[in-house]
Amino acid sequence: MEKVIIVTGASSGIGLTVSKYLADQGHHVYGISRSKTHEKNVRSIQADVTNFDQMIEAYQEIYDIEGRIDVLINNAGIGISGSIEDTLTEDVLDLFHVNFVGVFHSTKVVLPFMREGKHGKIINISSVASVLSIPFQSFYSSSKAAINAFSNALANEVEPFGIDVCVIMPGDIKTSFTKNRRKNEIINPNYENRIDKSVAVMEKDEQNGMDPEVLAKVIGKLIKKKKMPLYKTIGFKYKIFVCLEKLLPRGFTNQVVGKIYGFKKGKK
Ligand SMILES: NC(=O)c1ccc[n+]([C@@H]2O[C@H](COP(=O)([O-])OP(=O)(O)OC[C@H]3O[C@@H](n4cnc5c(N)ncnc54)[C@H](OP(=O)(O)O)[C@@H]3O)[C@@H](O)[C@H]2O)c1
């Protein structure tokens, strides 16, 4: 049966691909983003996830048209990079507003509609970076770790209402995320060129990453399930990383991440 689905951050990358894929399958898909899109079968609503009033207006409009909301995919997100000591508070707040408060707003607004219908699925797009915290992307990793903690609690709060929660942790996916990442412009000589080198590794991984269609197919299957898993990692090698993170001592896995992204060797 076709479902009424909301996808936040639907104007590019993962959100756009997922929206189109689900709409092609016959679902009623509503895409939320600040910029309007004109995709066939995807109804675009302009709203900013950081603006609670806009979210209420958007979701009420969808509910008035459809009479129900079956699936919410909290996907809107941004990235910033740079060393912790050089990051501006306003950039941290912007990031947490979109990546965390935006998910809270969207969830808070949708829950009464889902409770009313006695069913619903909420899929939160986190990242492998939530469990393997990346140097010079500390705030992005922290915002995604916050999504995981939020989702764990949410799942237990709303299960009695027939509402199911899943956290998706994708590995690198080729999207405009790389281009849209806000890089800290402050040049701190104490870090030499470690930040640029680290960000370059991330960017290369992302641009050689998976096609967002991989994620769209996974979500297409998940929404058909009676019960979704609480966590789903996307990408074979990332599944191994997440599994090792659980099995090995945290200090050890953090050292390995540091070897890939920290560039500690070779410094003066
Ligand atoms: N690409 C990867 O490798 C990767 C890996 C793991 C997780 N993720 C996560 O996947 C999600 C999607 O990222 P992506 O790779 O598809 O990046 P993207 O191409 O940059 O897309 C980000 C989307 O979020 C929307 N957005 C940003 N701020 C918003 C706001 N305040 N209100 C509403 N929408 C907003 C953007 O639309 P507007 O600018 O039009 O508002 C855009 O549609 C993010 O949560 C990201 O953290 C990505």
The ligand as a MOL file (V3000), in Angstrom:
LIG
                    3D

  0  0  0     0  0            999 V3000
M  V30 BEGIN CTAB
M  V30 COUNTS 48 52 0 0 0
M  V30 BEGIN ATOM
M  V30 1 N 27.1360 12.4140 1.9470 0
M  V30 2 C 27.6380 11.6210 2.8860 0
M  V30 3 O 28.7400 11.0390 2.7380 0
M  V30 4 C 26.8640 11.3740 4.1530 0
M  V30 5 C 27.2900 10.3350 4.9990 0
M  V30 6 C 26.5940 10.0820 6.1800 0
M  V30 7 C 25.4900 10.8590 6.5100 0
M  V30 8 N 25.0940 11.8700 5.6850 0 CHG=1
M  V30 9 C 23.9320 12.6660 6.0860 0
M  V30 10 O 22.9500 12.5950 5.0730 0
M  V30 11 C 22.1270 13.7600 5.1380 0
M  V30 12 C 21.9660 14.3420 3.7380 0
M  V30 13 O 23.2240 14.7930 3.2970 0
M  V30 14 P 23.6430 14.8640 1.7620 0
M  V30 15 O 24.9060 14.1310 1.6320 0
M  V30 16 O 22.5230 14.5060 0.8900 0 CHG=-1
M  V30 17 O 24.0070 16.4420 1.6570 0
M  V30 18 P 23.4800 17.6110 0.7110 0
M  V30 19 O 23.4810 17.1760 -0.7060 0
M  V30 20 O 24.2640 18.8060 1.1050 0
M  V30 21 O 21.9410 17.8010 1.1590 0
M  V30 22 C 21.5640 18.4030 2.3500 0
M  V30 23 C 20.0800 18.6880 2.3140 0
M  V30 24 O 19.7040 19.2610 3.5940 0
M  V30 25 C 18.9070 20.4080 3.3340 0
M  V30 26 N 19.0030 21.3780 4.4300 0
M  V30 27 C 20.1200 21.9500 4.9470 0
M  V30 28 N 19.7930 22.8170 5.9000 0
M  V30 29 C 18.4420 22.7830 5.9990 0
M  V30 30 C 17.5050 23.4580 6.8150 0
M  V30 31 N 17.8880 24.3720 7.7250 0
M  V30 32 N 16.1850 23.1850 6.6510 0
M  V30 33 C 15.7750 22.2990 5.7140 0
M  V30 34 N 16.6110 21.6210 4.9220 0
M  V30 35 C 17.9310 21.8690 5.0610 0
M  V30 36 C 19.4350 20.9710 2.0090 0
M  V30 37 O 18.4270 21.7400 1.3580 0
M  V30 38 P 18.3380 23.3400 1.3320 0
M  V30 39 O 19.7360 23.8650 1.3450 0
M  V30 40 O 17.5740 23.6250 0.0840 0
M  V30 41 O 17.5640 23.7060 2.5500 0
M  V30 42 C 19.6820 19.6700 1.2370 0
M  V30 43 O 18.4800 19.2630 0.6100 0
M  V30 44 C 22.7770 14.7040 6.1400 0
M  V30 45 O 22.1080 14.6010 7.3830 0
M  V30 46 C 24.1900 14.1500 6.2560 0
M  V30 47 O 24.7710 14.4360 7.5110 0
M  V30 48 C 25.7580 12.1520 4.5080 0
M  V30 END ATOM
M  V30 BEGIN BOND
M  V30 1 1 1 2
M  V30 2 2 2 3
M  V30 3 1 2 4
M  V30 4 1 4 5
M  V30 5 2 4 48
M  V30 6 2 5 6
M  V30 7 1 6 7
M  V30 8 2 7 8
M  V30 9 1 8 9
M  V30 10 1 8 48
M  V30 11 1 9 10
M  V30 12 1 9 46
M  V30 13 1 10 11
M  V30 14 1 11 12
M  V30 15 1 11 44
M  V30 16 1 12 13
M  V30 17 1 13 14
M  V30 18 2 14 15
M  V30 19 1 14 16
M  V30 20 1 14 17
M  V30 21 1 17 18
M  V30 22 2 18 19
M  V30 23 1 18 20
M  V30 24 1 18 21
M  V30 25 1 21 22
M  V30 26 1 22 23
M  V30 27 1 23 24
M  V30 28 1 23 42
M  V30 29 1 24 25
M  V30 30 1 25 26
M  V30 31 1 25 36
M  V30 32 1 26 27
M  V30 33 1 26 35
M  V30 34 2 27 28
M  V30 35 1 28 29
M  V30 36 1 29 30
M  V30 37 2 29 35
M  V30 38 1 30 31
M  V30 39 2 30 32
M  V30 40 1 32 33
M  V30 41 2 33 34
M  V30 42 1 34 35
M  V30 43 1 36 37
M  V30 44 1 36 42
M  V30 45 1 37 38
M  V30 46 2 38 39
M  V30 47 1 38 40
M  V30 48 1 38 41
M  V30 49 1 42 43
M  V30 50 1 44 45
M  V30 51 1 44 46
M  V30 52 1 46 47
M  V30 END BOND
M  V30 END CTAB
M  END
